[in-house]
């Protein structure tokens, strides 16, 4: 069991390391933290440890017999370990480039659908006049919340909690940073305008969830960023694989089509009375388009098939 455990996980870590070179280090962390990897390790180690301790207790009383229960339990644990091994090998097969692209694309499609559904449920005011937004932002800032600490990335914003806080004080909360932005020491996190009394800073900070790195949640730009990283790495002279870049553009075009069909100006939230309570930055269509194609166009300008596929994507998007 220990020899098999060593072989299996040495193979797994080699494949993950290879993926870090071929794809993106940020993507590899996603695979390395897969629960299946740790569950398989636990099953293998549990089988070994239980069998070892059972062997140490066999025949301690001179019975010259092995307990039937122990034999059955070890047999069941070995079968479970083999099933976990087969499942782990299947998951490692997902590291093939085609599977990786589809996996990132699927996560991107899920994020887009979930994010805009949540915004719809949060009473997003999609047609608030710009004058009303500018008036809310130009009003006297009654409170400013800054970030202090190590660099962290905004992973999620609790829209409902911020709206409740703003409604309680009769003001408007204006986020200074968007989901996916990195905060550094002294960076402005948000401003409160028109509030009758200061809001509790602890509650405001808790509504903005920070992580060490970007996540897929509430961040449609992140899957696009990962796909672009894979494409430009494939176009590097060391790898020189334009076909992978073309496959990446397939996924990018699908994500952009879904974003183009959504209402992107959803960074304004009102309460039940229709009063503007929350304003937060959201990417525009030009932001998504620039992120998806500018770097690939730069690094793949000498590849005929990449340029042909990118032109086809732009025509399909009616850009």
TIVEX-207205 format. One line per 3 residues: number of its first residue (from 1); their letters; for each residue x, y, z of N, C-alpha, C. Coordinates in Angstrom, 1 decimal, decimal comma. Layout:
residues N
NUM = A = X/Y/Z/X/Y/Z/X/Y/Z  ... .
//
This chain:
residues 319
1 = XXX = 0,8/-1,2/0,0/0,0/0,0/0,0/0,9/1,3/0,0  1,9/1,3/0,8/2,8/2,4/0,8/3,5/2,6/-0,5  3,9/1,5/-1,2/4,6/1,7/-2,5/3,6/2,2/-3,5 .
4 = XXX = 2,4/1,6/-3,5/1,4/2,1/-4,4/1,0/3,6/-4,2  0,9/3,9/-2,9/0,6/5,3/-2,6/1,7/6,2/-3,1  3,0/5,9/-2,9/4,1/6,7/-3,4/4,0/6,8/-4,9 .
7 = XXX = 3,8/5,7/-5,7/3,8/5,8/-7,1/2,6/6,7/-7,6  1,4/6,4/-7,1/0,3/7,2/-7,5/0,4/8,7/-7,3  0,9/9,1/-6,2/0,9/10,5/-5,9/2,2/11,2/-6,5 .
10 = XXX = 3,2/10,4/-6,7/4,3/11,0/-7,5/3,9/11,2/-8,9  3,1/10,3/-9,5/2,6/10,5/-10,8/1,7/11,7/-10,9  0,8/11,9/-9,9/-0,1/13,0/-9,8/0,6/14,3/-9,7 .
13 = XXX = 1,6/14,4/-8,9/2,3/15,7/-8,7/3,1/16,0/-10,0  3,7/15,0/-10,7/4,4/15,3/-11,9/3,5/15,8/-13,0  2,3/15,3/-13,1/1,3/15,8/-14,0/0,9/17,2/-13,7 .
16 = XXX = 0,7/17,5/-12,4/0,3/18,8/-12,0/1,4/19,8/-12,3  2,7/19,4/-12,1/3,8/20,2/-12,4/3,9/20,5/-13,9  3,7/19,4/-14,7/3,7/19,6/-16,1/2,6/20,6/-16,6 .
19 = XXX = 1,5/20,5/-15,9/0,4/21,5/-16,3/0,8/22,9/-16,0  1,6/23,1/-14,9/2,0/24,5/-14,5/2,9/25,1/-15,6  3,6/24,2/-16,3/4,5/24,7/-17,4/3,7/24,9/-18,6 .
22 = XXX = 2,8/24,0/-18,9/2,0/24,0/-20,2/0,9/25,0/-20,2  0,2/25,2/-19,0/-1,0/26,0/-19,0/-0,8/27,3/-18,2  -1,1/27,3/-17,0/-1,0/28,6/-16,1/-0,8/28,2/-14,7 .
25 = XXX = 0,1/28,8/-14,0/0,3/28,5/-12,5/-1,0/28,7/-11,7  -1,8/29,7/-12,1/-3,1/29,9/-11,4/-4,1/28,8/-11,6  -4,0/28,2/-12,8/-4,9/27,1/-13,1/-4,5/25,9/-12,4 .
28 = XXX = -3,2/25,7/-12,2/-2,7/24,5/-11,6/-3,1/24,4/-10,1  -3,1/25,6/-9,4/-3,5/25,6/-8,0/-4,9/25,1/-7,9  -5,7/25,4/-8,9/-7,1/24,9/-8,9/-7,2/23,4/-8,9 .
31 = XXX = -6,3/22,8/-9,7/-6,3/21,3/-9,8/-5,6/20,7/-8,5  -4,5/21,4/-8,0/-3,8/20,9/-6,9/-4,7/20,8/-5,6  -5,7/21,7/-5,6/-6,5/21,8/-4,4/-7,8/21,0/-4,5 .
34 = XXX = -7,8/20,1/-5,6/-9,0/19,3/-5,8/-9,2/18,3/-4,6  -10,4/18,2/-4,1/-10,6/17,4/-2,9/-10,4/15,9/-3,2  -10,6/15,5/-4,5/-10,4/14,1/-4,8/-8,9/13,7/-4,5 .
37 = XXX = -8,0/14,6/-4,7/-6,6/14,3/-4,5/-6,4/13,9/-3,0  -7,0/14,7/-2,1/-6,8/14,5/-0,7/-7,6/13,4/-0,2  -8,8/13,2/-0,7/-9,6/12,0/-0,3/-8,9/10,7/-0,7 .
40 = XXX = -8,3/10,7/-1,9/-7,6/9,5/-2,3/-6,4/9,2/-1,4  -5,7/10,3/-1,1/-4,5/10,1/-0,1/-5,0/9,6/1,2  -6,1/10,1/1,7/-6,7/9,7/3,0/-7,1/8,2/3,0 .
43 = XXX = -7,7/7,8/1,8/-8,1/6,4/1,7/-6,9/5,5/1,7  -5,9/5,8/1,0/-4,7/5,0/0,9/-4,0/4,9/2,3  -3,8/6,0/2,9/-3,2/6,0/4,2/-4,0/5,3/5,3 .
46 = XXX = -5,3/5,5/5,3/-6,1/4,8/6,2/-6,0/3,3/6,1  -6,0/2,8/4,9/-5,9/1,3/4,6/-4,6/0,8/5,2  -3,5/1,6/4,9/-2,2/1,1/5,3/-2,1/1,1/6,9 .
49 = XXX = -2,5/2,2/7,5/-2,4/2,3/9,0/-3,3/1,3/9,7  -4,5/1,1/9,2/-5,3/0,1/9,8/-4,8/-1,3/9,7  -4,3/-1,6/8,5/-3,7/-3,0/8,3/-2,5/-3,1/9,1 .
52 = XXX = -1,7/-2,1/9,3/-0,5/-2,2/10,1/-0,8/-2,4/11,6  -1,8/-1,7/12,1/-2,1/-1,9/13,5/-2,8/-3,2/13,7  -3,6/-3,7/12,8/-4,3/-5,0/12,9/-3,2/-6,1/12,9 .
55 = XXX = -2,2/-6,0/12,1/-1,1/-6,9/12,0/-0,4/-7,0/13,4  -0,2/-5,8/14,0/0,5/-5,8/15,3/-0,3/-6,5/16,4  -1,7/-6,5/16,3/-2,5/-7,1/17,3/-2,8/-8,6/17,1 .
58 = XXX = -2,6/-9,1/15,8/-2,9/-10,5/15,5/-2,1/-11,4/16,4  -2,8/-12,4/16,9/-2,1/-13,5/17,7/-1,4/-13,0/18,9  -1,8/-11,9/19,5/-1,2/-11,4/20,7/-1,6/-12,4/21,9 .
61 = XXX = -2,7/-13,0/21,8/-3,1/-13,9/22,9/-2,8/-15,4/22,6  -2,0/-15,6/21,5/-1,7/-17,0/21,1/-2,8/-17,8/20,5  -3,8/-17,1/19,9/-5,0/-17,8/19,3/-4,6/-18,4/18,0 .
64 = XXX = -3,6/-17,9/17,3/-3,2/-18,4/16,0/-4,3/-18,2/15,0  -5,1/-17,1/15,2/-6,2/-16,8/14,3/-6,2/-15,3/14,0  -6,7/-15,0/12,8/-6,9/-13,6/12,3/-8,4/-13,3/12,4 .
67 = XXX = -8,8/-12,2/13,1/-10,2/-11,9/13,2/-10,8/-11,7/11,9  -12,0/-12,3/11,7/-12,7/-12,2/10,4/-13,1/-10,8/10,1  -13,5/-10,1/11,2/-13,9/-8,7/11,0/-12,8/-7,9/10,4 .
70 = XXX = -11,6/-8,1/10,9/-10,4/-7,3/10,5/-10,1/-7,6/9,0  -10,2/-8,9/8,6/-10,0/-9,3/7,2/-11,0/-8,6/6,3  -12,3/-8,7/6,7/-13,3/-8,1/5,9/-13,1/-6,6/5,7 .
73 = XXX = -12,8/-5,9/6,9/-12,7/-4,5/6,8/-11,5/-4,1/6,0  -10,4/-4,8/6,1/-9,2/-4,5/5,3/-9,5/-4,7/3,8  -10,2/-5,8/3,5/-10,6/-6,0/2,1/-11,5/-4,9/1,6 .
76 = XXX = -12,4/-4,5/2,4/-13,3/-3,4/1,9/-12,5/-2,1/1,7  -11,6/-1,8/2,6/-10,8/-0,6/2,4/-9,9/-0,7/1,2  -9,4/-1,9/0,9/-8,6/-2,0/-0,3/-9,4/-1,8/-1,6 .
79 = XXX = -10,6/-2,3/-1,6/-11,5/-2,1/-2,7/-11,8/-0,6/-2,9  -12,1/0,1/-1,7/-12,4/1,5/-1,8/-11,1/2,3/-2,3  -9,9/1,8/-1,9/-8,7/2,5/-2,3/-8,5/2,3/-3,8 .
82 = XXX = -8,8/1,2/-4,3/-8,7/0,9/-5,8/-9,7/1,8/-6,6  -10,9/1,9/-6,0/-11,9/2,8/-6,7/-11,5/4,3/-6,7  -10,9/4,7/-5,5/-10,4/6,0/-5,4/-9,2/6,2/-6,4 .
85 = XXX = -8,4/5,2/-6,6/-7,3/5,2/-7,5/-7,8/5,4/-8,9  -8,8/4,6/-9,3/-9,4/4,8/-10,6/-10,0/6,1/-10,9  -10,7/6,7/-9,8/-11,3/8,0/-10,0/-10,2/9,1/-10,1 .
88 = XXX = -9,1/8,9/-9,3/-8,0/9,9/-9,4/-7,4/9,9/-10,7  -7,2/8,7/-11,3/-6,6/8,6/-12,7/-7,5/9,3/-13,7  -8,8/9,2/-13,5/-9,7/9,8/-14,4/-9,7/11,3/-14,2 .
91 = XXX = -9,5/11,8/-13,0/-9,4/13,3/-12,8/-8,1/13,8/-13,4  -7,0/13,0/-13,3/-5,8/13,5/-13,9/-5,9/13,5/-15,4  -6,8/12,7/-16,0/-7,0/12,8/-17,4/-7,6/14,1/-17,8 .
94 = XXX = -8,2/14,8/-16,9/-8,8/16,1/-17,1/-7,8/17,2/-17,4  -6,5/16,9/-17,1/-5,4/17,8/-17,4/-5,0/17,9/-18,8  -5,6/17,1/-19,7/-5,4/17,2/-21,1/-5,9/18,6/-21,6 .
97 = XXX = -5,3/19,2/-22,6/-5,6/20,5/-22,9/-7,1/20,7/-23,3  -7,6/19,8/-24,1/-9,0/19,9/-24,5/-9,9/19,9/-23,3  -9,7/19,0/-22,4/-10,5/19,0/-21,1/-10,3/20,2/-20,3 .
100 = XXX = -9,1/20,7/-20,2/-8,9/21,9/-19,4/-9,6/23,1/-20,0  -9,6/23,3/-21,3/-10,3/24,4/-21,9/-11,8/24,3/-21,7  -12,3/23,1/-21,9/-13,8/23,0/-21,6/-14,1/23,2/-20,2 .
103 = XXX = -13,2/22,8/-19,3/-13,5/22,9/-17,8/-13,5/24,4/-17,5  -12,5/25,2/-17,9/-12,5/26,6/-17,7/-13,7/27,3/-18,3  -14,0/26,9/-19,5/-15,2/27,5/-20,2/-16,5/27,2/-19,5 .
106 = XXX = -16,6/26,0/-19,0/-17,8/25,6/-18,2/-17,9/26,4/-16,9  -16,8/26,6/-16,2/-16,8/27,5/-15,0/-17,2/28,9/-15,4  -16,7/29,4/-16,5/-17,0/30,7/-16,9/-18,5/30,9/-17,3 .
109 = XXX = -19,0/29,9/-18,0/-20,5/30,0/-18,3/-21,3/29,9/-17,0  -20,9/29,1/-16,1/-21,6/29,0/-14,8/-21,6/30,3/-14,0  -20,4/31,0/-14,0/-20,2/32,2/-13,3/-21,1/33,3/-14,0 .
112 = XXX = -21,1/33,4/-15,3/-21,9/34,4/-16,0/-23,4/34,2/-15,7  -23,8/33,0/-15,8/-25,2/32,7/-15,5/-25,6/33,0/-14,0  -24,8/32,6/-13,1/-25,1/32,8/-11,7/-25,0/34,3/-11,3 .
115 = XXX = -24,0/35,0/-11,8/-23,7/36,3/-11,4/-24,9/37,2/-11,9  -25,3/37,1/-13,1/-26,3/38,0/-13,6/-27,7/37,6/-13,1  -27,9/36,3/-12,7/-29,1/35,9/-12,0/-29,2/36,6/-10,6 .
118 = XXX = -28,0/36,6/-9,9/-28,0/37,2/-8,6/-28,3/38,7/-8,7  -27,7/39,3/-9,7/-27,9/40,8/-9,9/-29,4/41,1/-10,1  -30,0/40,2/-10,9/-31,5/40,4/-11,2/-32,3/40,2/-9,9 .
121 = XXX = -31,9/39,3/-9,0/-32,6/39,1/-7,7/-32,3/40,2/-6,7  -31,3/41,0/-7,0/-30,9/42,0/-6,0/-31,4/43,4/-6,4  -32,5/43,5/-7,2/-33,1/44,7/-7,5/-32,2/45,7/-8,2 .
124 = XXX = -31,4/45,2/-9,2/-30,5/46,0/-9,9/-31,2/47,0/-10,7  -30,8/48,3/-10,6/-31,5/49,3/-11,4/-30,6/49,5/-12,6  -31,0/49,0/-13,8/-30,2/49,0/-15,0/-30,4/50,3/-15,7 .
127 = XXX = -31,4/51,1/-15,4/-31,6/52,3/-16,2/-31,7/53,5/-15,3  -30,9/53,5/-14,3/-30,8/54,7/-13,4/-30,0/55,7/-14,3  -30,5/56,9/-14,4/-29,8/58,0/-15,1/-28,4/58,2/-14,6 .
130 = XXX = -27,5/58,5/-15,5/-26,1/58,8/-15,0/-26,1/60,1/-14,1  -27,0/61,0/-14,4/-27,1/62,2/-13,5/-27,4/61,8/-12,0  -28,2/60,8/-11,9/-28,6/60,3/-10,5/-27,3/59,7/-9,8 .
133 = XXX = -26,6/58,9/-10,6/-25,4/58,3/-10,1/-24,4/59,3/-9,7  -24,2/60,3/-10,6/-23,2/61,3/-10,4/-23,6/62,2/-9,2  -24,9/62,4/-9,0/-25,3/63,2/-7,9/-25,1/62,4/-6,6 .
136 = XXX = -25,3/61,1/-6,6/-25,0/60,3/-5,4/-23,5/60,3/-5,1  -22,7/60,2/-6,1/-21,3/60,2/-5,9/-20,7/61,5/-5,5  -21,3/62,6/-6,1/-20,7/63,9/-5,8/-21,2/64,5/-4,5 .
139 = XXX = -22,2/63,8/-3,9/-22,6/64,3/-2,6/-21,5/64,2/-1,5  -21,8/64,8/-0,4/-20,8/64,8/0,7/-20,5/63,4/1,2  -19,2/63,0/1,1/-18,8/61,7/1,6/-18,8/61,8/3,1 .
142 = XXX = -19,7/61,1/3,8/-19,8/61,1/5,2/-18,9/60,0/5,9  -18,4/59,1/5,1/-17,5/58,0/5,6/-16,7/57,4/4,5  -15,5/57,1/4,8/-14,6/56,5/3,9/-13,9/55,3/4,6 .
145 = XXX = -14,0/54,1/4,0/-13,4/52,9/4,5/-12,2/52,5/3,7  -11,0/52,4/4,3/-9,8/52,0/3,7/-9,4/50,6/4,1  -8,5/50,1/3,3/-8,0/48,7/3,6/-6,6/48,8/4,2 .
148 = XXX = -6,3/48,1/5,2/-5,0/48,0/5,8/-4,6/46,6/6,0  -3,5/46,2/5,5/-3,0/44,8/5,6/-2,2/44,4/4,4  -2,0/43,1/4,3/-1,3/42,5/3,2/-2,1/42,6/1,9 .
151 = XXX = -1,5/42,6/0,7/-2,3/42,6/-0,5/-3,3/41,5/-0,6  -4,5/41,8/-0,8/-5,6/40,8/-0,9/-6,5/41,2/-2,1  -7,1/40,2/-2,7/-8,0/40,4/-3,8/-9,5/40,3/-3,4 .
154 = XXX = -10,3/41,2/-4,0/-11,7/41,2/-3,7/-12,3/40,0/-4,4  -12,8/39,0/-3,6/-13,3/37,8/-4,2/-14,9/37,8/-4,4  -15,5/38,6/-3,5/-17,0/38,6/-3,5/-17,5/39,8/-2,8 .
157 = XXX = -18,6/40,4/-3,2/-19,2/41,5/-2,5/-20,6/41,0/-2,1  -21,0/41,2/-0,9/-22,3/40,8/-0,4/-23,2/42,0/-0,7  -23,9/42,0/-1,8/-24,7/43,1/-2,3/-25,9/43,3/-1,3 .
160 = XXX = -26,5/42,3/-0,9/-27,7/42,4/0,0/-27,3/43,1/1,3  -26,2/42,7/1,9/-25,8/43,3/3,2/-25,4/44,7/3,0  -24,8/45,1/2,0/-24,4/46,5/1,8/-25,7/47,4/1,5 .
163 = XXX = -26,7/46,8/0,8/-27,9/47,6/0,6/-28,7/47,8/1,9  -28,7/46,8/2,7/-29,4/46,9/4,0/-28,7/48,0/4,9  -27,3/48,0/4,9/-26,6/49,0/5,7/-26,9/50,4/5,2 .
166 = XXX = -26,9/50,5/3,8/-27,1/51,9/3,3/-28,5/52,3/3,5  -29,5/51,4/3,4/-30,9/51,8/3,7/-31,1/52,2/5,1  -30,4/51,5/6,0/-30,5/51,8/7,5/-30,0/53,2/7,8 .
169 = XXX = -29,0/53,7/7,0/-28,5/55,1/7,3/-29,1/56,1/6,4  -29,9/55,7/5,4/-30,4/56,6/4,4/-29,4/57,2/3,4  -28,3/56,5/3,2/-27,3/57,0/2,3/-27,1/56,0/1,1 .
172 = XXX = -26,0/56,2/0,4/-25,6/55,4/-0,7/-24,1/55,0/-0,6  -23,9/53,7/-0,7/-22,5/53,2/-0,7/-21,9/53,1/-2,1  -20,8/53,7/-2,2/-20,1/53,6/-3,5/-18,8/52,9/-3,4 .
175 = XXX = -18,7/51,7/-4,0/-17,5/50,9/-4,0/-16,4/51,5/-4,8  -15,2/51,6/-4,3/-14,1/52,2/-5,0/-13,3/51,2/-5,8  -13,5/49,9/-5,5/-12,9/48,8/-6,3/-13,9/47,7/-6,7 .
178 = XXX = -13,5/47,0/-7,7/-14,4/46,0/-8,3/-13,9/44,6/-7,9  -14,8/43,6/-8,0/-14,4/42,2/-7,8/-13,3/41,9/-8,7  -12,2/41,3/-8,1/-11,0/40,9/-8,9/-9,9/41,9/-8,7 .
181 = XXX = -10,2/43,1/-8,2/-9,1/44,1/-8,0/-8,3/43,7/-6,7  -7,1/44,1/-6,7/-6,2/43,8/-5,6/-6,1/45,0/-4,7  -6,2/44,9/-3,4/-6,1/45,9/-2,4/-4,8/45,9/-1,8 .
184 = XXX = -4,2/47,1/-1,7/-2,9/47,3/-1,0/-3,1/48,2/0,2  -2,0/48,4/1,0/-2,1/49,2/2,2/-2,6/50,6/1,9  -3,6/51,0/2,6/-4,2/52,3/2,4/-5,1/52,6/1,3 .
187 = XXX = -5,4/51,5/0,5/-6,3/51,7/-0,6/-7,7/51,9/-0,2  -8,4/52,8/-0,9/-9,8/53,1/-0,6/-10,7/51,9/-1,0  -11,5/51,4/-0,1/-12,4/50,3/-0,3/-13,8/50,7/-0,7 .
190 = XXX = -14,4/51,7/0,0/-15,7/52,2/-0,3/-15,9/53,5/0,3  -16,9/54,3/-0,2/-17,3/55,6/0,4/-18,8/55,5/0,7  -19,2/56,2/1,7/-20,6/56,3/2,1/-21,0/57,8/1,8 .
193 = XXX = -22,1/58,0/1,0/-22,5/59,3/0,7/-24,0/59,6/1,3  -24,2/60,7/1,8/-25,5/61,1/2,3/-26,0/60,3/3,5  -25,1/59,8/4,3/-25,5/59,0/5,4/-25,8/59,9/6,6 .
196 = XXX = -26,9/59,6/7,4/-27,2/60,4/8,5/-26,2/60,1/9,7  -25,7/58,9/9,8/-24,8/58,5/10,9/-23,8/57,5/10,3  -22,6/57,5/10,9/-21,6/56,6/10,4/-22,0/55,1/10,5 .
199 = XXX = -21,7/54,3/9,5/-22,0/52,9/9,5/-20,9/52,1/10,2  -21,2/51,0/10,9/-20,1/50,2/11,5/-19,1/49,7/10,5  -17,9/50,0/10,6/-16,9/49,6/9,7/-16,7/48,1/9,6 .
202 = XXX = -16,8/47,5/10,7/-16,7/46,0/10,8/-17,7/45,4/9,8  -19,0/45,9/9,9/-20,0/45,3/9,0/-19,7/45,6/7,6  -19,2/46,8/7,3/-18,9/47,1/5,9/-17,8/46,2/5,4 .
205 = XXX = -16,8/46,0/6,2/-15,6/45,2/5,8/-16,0/43,7/5,6  -16,9/43,2/6,5/-17,4/41,8/6,4/-18,2/41,6/5,1  -18,8/42,6/4,5/-19,6/42,5/3,3/-18,7/42,4/2,1 .
208 = XXX = -17,4/42,7/2,2/-16,4/42,6/1,1/-15,5/41,4/1,5  -15,6/40,3/0,8/-14,8/39,1/1,1/-13,5/39,2/0,3  -12,4/39,0/1,0/-11,1/39,1/0,4/-10,4/37,7/0,5 .
211 = XXX = -9,6/37,5/-0,6/-8,9/36,2/-0,7/-7,4/36,6/-1,1  -6,6/35,6/-1,0/-5,2/35,8/-1,5/-5,1/35,9/-3,0  -6,0/35,3/-3,7/-5,9/35,3/-5,2/-7,4/35,4/-5,7 .
214 = XXX = -7,5/35,6/-7,0/-8,8/35,8/-7,6/-9,5/34,4/-7,6  -10,9/34,5/-7,6/-11,7/33,3/-7,6/-12,7/33,5/-8,7  -13,4/32,4/-9,1/-14,4/32,5/-10,1/-15,7/33,2/-9,7 .
217 = XXX = -16,0/33,2/-8,4/-17,2/33,7/-7,9/-17,3/35,2/-8,2  -18,4/35,7/-8,8/-18,7/37,1/-9,1/-17,7/37,7/-10,0  -16,8/37,0/-10,7/-15,8/37,5/-11,5/-15,7/36,9/-12,9 .
220 = XXX = -16,6/37,3/-13,8/-16,6/36,7/-15,2/-15,3/37,0/-15,9  -14,5/38,0/-15,5/-13,2/38,3/-16,2/-12,2/37,2/-15,9  -12,3/36,5/-14,7/-11,3/35,6/-14,3/-11,1/34,4/-15,3 .
223 = XXX = -12,2/33,7/-15,7/-12,1/32,6/-16,6/-11,5/33,1/-18,0  -11,9/34,3/-18,4/-11,3/34,9/-19,6/-9,8/35,1/-19,5  -9,4/35,5/-18,3/-8,0/35,7/-18,0/-7,2/34,4/-18,1 .
226 = XXX = -7,8/33,4/-17,5/-7,1/32,1/-17,6/-7,0/31,5/-19,0  -8,1/31,7/-19,8/-8,1/31,2/-21,2/-7,0/32,0/-22,0  -6,9/33,3/-21,8/-6,0/34,1/-22,5/-4,5/33,7/-22,1 .
229 = XXX = -4,3/33,4/-20,8/-3,0/32,9/-20,3/-2,6/31,6/-21,0  -3,5/30,7/-21,2/-3,3/29,5/-21,9/-2,9/29,7/-23,3  -3,7/30,6/-24,0/-3,4/30,9/-25,4/-2,1/31,6/-25,6 .
232 = XXX = -1,7/32,6/-24,8/-0,5/33,3/-25,1/0,7/32,4/-24,7  0,6/31,5/-23,7/1,6/30,5/-23,4/1,8/29,6/-24,6  0,7/29,1/-25,2/0,8/28,2/-26,3/1,4/28,9/-27,5 .
235 = XXX = 1,3/30,2/-27,6/1,9/31,0/-28,7/3,3/31,4/-28,5  3,9/31,1/-27,3/5,2/31,4/-27,0/6,2/30,6/-27,9  7,4/31,1/-28,2/8,3/30,4/-29,0/8,7/29,0/-28,4 .
238 = XXX = 8,7/28,9/-27,1/9,1/27,7/-26,5/8,1/26,6/-26,7  6,8/26,9/-26,8/5,8/25,9/-27,0/5,3/25,9/-28,5  5,0/27,0/-29,1/4,6/27,2/-30,5/3,5/26,2/-30,9 .
241 = XXX = 2,4/26,4/-30,2/1,2/25,5/-30,5/0,0/26,4/-30,8  -0,1/26,9/-32,0/-1,2/27,8/-32,4/-2,6/27,1/-32,4  -2,6/25,8/-32,6/-3,9/25,1/-32,6/-4,5/25,3/-31,2 .
244 = XXX = -3,7/25,2/-30,1/-4,3/25,4/-28,8/-4,9/26,8/-28,6  -4,2/27,8/-29,2/-4,7/29,1/-29,1/-6,1/29,2/-29,9  -6,2/28,5/-31,0/-7,4/28,5/-31,7/-8,6/27,9/-30,9 .
247 = XXX = -8,2/26,8/-30,2/-9,2/26,1/-29,4/-9,6/27,1/-28,2  -8,7/27,9/-27,7/-9,0/28,8/-26,7/-10,0/29,9/-27,2  -9,8/30,4/-28,4/-10,6/31,4/-28,9/-12,0/30,8/-29,1 .
250 = XXX = -12,2/29,5/-29,3/-13,5/29,0/-29,4/-14,3/29,2/-28,1  -13,6/28,9/-27,0/-14,2/29,1/-25,7/-14,4/30,6/-25,4  -13,5/31,5/-25,8/-13,6/32,9/-25,5/-14,8/33,5/-26,3 .
253 = XXX = -15,0/33,0/-27,5/-16,1/33,5/-28,3/-17,5/33,2/-27,7  -17,5/31,9/-27,2/-18,8/31,5/-26,5/-19,1/32,3/-25,3  -18,0/32,6/-24,5/-18,2/33,4/-23,3/-18,6/34,8/-23,6 .
256 = XXX = -18,0/35,4/-24,7/-18,3/36,8/-25,1/-19,8/36,9/-25,6  -20,2/35,8/-26,3/-21,6/35,8/-26,8/-22,6/35,9/-25,7  -22,3/35,1/-24,6/-23,2/35,1/-23,4/-23,1/36,5/-22,7 .
259 = XXX = -21,9/37,1/-22,6/-21,8/38,4/-22,0/-22,5/39,4/-22,8  -22,4/39,3/-24,2/-23,1/40,3/-25,0/-24,6/40,3/-24,9  -25,1/39,1/-24,6/-26,6/39,0/-24,4/-27,1/39,4/-23,1 .
262 = XXX = -26,2/39,7/-22,1/-26,5/40,1/-20,8/-26,5/41,7/-20,6  -27,2/42,2/-19,6/-27,1/43,6/-19,3/-25,9/43,8/-18,4  -24,9/44,5/-19,0/-23,6/44,6/-18,3/-23,6/45,8/-17,4 .
265 = XXX = -24,5/46,8/-17,5/-24,5/47,9/-16,6/-25,3/47,6/-15,4  -24,9/46,6/-14,6/-25,6/46,2/-13,4/-25,0/46,6/-12,1  -24,2/47,7/-12,1/-23,5/48,1/-10,9/-24,3/49,1/-10,1 .
268 = XXX = -25,6/49,1/-10,2/-26,4/50,0/-9,4/-27,6/49,3/-8,8  -27,7/49,4/-7,5/-28,8/48,6/-6,8/-29,6/49,6/-6,0  -30,9/49,3/-6,1/-31,9/50,2/-5,4/-32,6/49,3/-4,3 .
271 = XXX = -33,2/50,0/-3,4/-34,0/49,3/-2,3/-35,5/49,2/-2,8  -36,3/48,8/-1,9/-37,8/48,6/-2,2/-38,5/49,9/-2,6  -38,0/51,0/-2,1/-38,6/52,3/-2,4/-38,1/52,9/-3,7 .
274 = XXX = -37,1/52,3/-4,3/-36,5/52,8/-5,5/-35,3/53,7/-5,3  -34,9/53,9/-4,1/-33,7/54,8/-3,8/-32,4/54,1/-4,1  -31,5/54,8/-4,7/-30,2/54,2/-5,0/-29,4/54,0/-3,8 .
277 = XXX = -29,0/52,7/-3,5/-28,3/52,4/-2,3/-26,9/51,9/-2,5  -26,6/51,4/-3,7/-25,2/50,8/-3,9/-24,8/51,0/-5,3  -23,6/51,5/-5,4/-22,9/51,6/-6,8/-21,6/50,9/-6,7 .
280 = XXX = -21,4/50,0/-7,6/-20,1/49,3/-7,7/-19,6/49,2/-9,1  -18,3/49,2/-9,4/-17,8/49,2/-10,7/-18,1/47,8/-11,4  -18,4/47,8/-12,7/-18,6/46,6/-13,4/-17,9/46,7/-14,8 .
283 = XXX = -17,3/45,7/-15,3/-16,6/45,8/-16,6/-17,6/46,1/-17,7  -17,2/46,9/-18,7/-17,9/47,2/-19,8/-17,7/46,1/-20,9  -18,5/46,2/-22,0/-18,2/45,3/-23,1/-16,9/45,5/-23,7 .
286 = XXX = -16,4/46,7/-23,8/-15,0/47,0/-24,3/-14,0/46,4/-23,4  -14,2/46,4/-22,1/-13,2/45,7/-21,2/-13,1/44,2/-21,4  -14,3/43,6/-21,6/-14,2/42,1/-21,9/-13,6/41,8/-23,2 .
289 = XXX = -13,9/42,6/-24,2/-13,4/42,4/-25,6/-11,8/42,6/-25,6  -11,4/43,7/-24,9/-10,0/44,0/-24,9/-9,2/42,8/-24,1  -9,8/42,4/-23,0/-9,1/41,3/-22,3/-9,0/40,0/-23,1 .
292 = XXX = -10,1/39,7/-23,8/-10,1/38,5/-24,5/-9,2/38,4/-25,7  -9,0/39,5/-26,5/-8,4/39,4/-27,8/-7,1/40,2/-27,9  -6,8/41,3/-27,1/-5,7/42,1/-27,4/-4,4/41,4/-27,3 .
295 = XXX = -4,2/40,6/-26,2/-2,9/39,9/-26,0/-2,7/38,8/-27,0  -3,8/38,1/-27,3/-3,7/37,0/-28,3/-3,3/37,6/-29,6  -4,0/38,7/-30,0/-3,6/39,4/-31,3/-2,2/39,8/-31,3 .
298 = XXX = -1,7/40,3/-30,2/-0,3/40,7/-30,1/0,7/39,5/-30,3  0,5/38,5/-29,6/1,4/37,3/-29,6/1,2/36,4/-30,8  0,0/36,4/-31,4/-0,3/35,5/-32,5/-0,4/36,2/-33,8 .
301 = XXX = 0,1/37,4/-33,9/0,0/38,1/-35,2/0,7/37,4/-36,3  1,6/36,6/-36,1/2,4/35,9/-37,1/1,8/34,6/-37,5  0,7/34,1/-36,8/0,0/32,9/-37,0/-1,2/33,1/-37,9 .
304 = XXX = -1,2/32,4/-39,1/-2,3/32,6/-40,0/-3,6/32,0/-39,4  -3,5/30,8/-38,8/-4,8/30,2/-38,3/-5,3/31,0/-37,1  -4,5/31,6/-36,3/-4,9/32,3/-35,1/-5,7/33,6/-35,6 .
307 = XXX = -5,1/34,3/-36,5/-5,7/35,5/-37,0/-7,0/35,2/-37,8  -7,0/34,1/-38,5/-8,2/33,7/-39,2/-9,3/33,4/-38,2  -9,0/32,7/-37,2/-10,0/32,3/-36,2/-10,5/33,6/-35,4 .
310 = XXX = -9,6/34,5/-35,1/-10,0/35,7/-34,4/-10,9/36,5/-35,2  -10,6/36,7/-36,5/-11,4/37,4/-37,4/-12,8/36,8/-37,4  -12,9/35,5/-37,5/-14,2/34,8/-37,5/-14,9/35,1/-36,2 .
313 = XXX = -14,2/35,1/-35,1/-14,9/35,4/-33,8/-15,4/36,8/-33,8  -14,7/37,8/-34,2/-15,1/39,2/-34,2/-16,3/39,4/-35,1  -16,3/38,7/-36,3/-17,4/38,9/-37,2/-18,6/38,2/-36,6 .
316 = XXX = -18,5/37,1/-35,9/-19,6/36,5/-35,3/-20,2/37,3/-34,1  -19,3/38,1/-33,5/-19,8/39,0/-32,4/-20,3/40,3/-32,9  -20,2/40,5/-34,2/-20,7/41,8/-34,8/-19,9/43,0/-34,3 .
319 = X = -18,6/42,8/-34,0/-17,8/43,9/-33,5/-17,4/44,8/-34,6 .
//
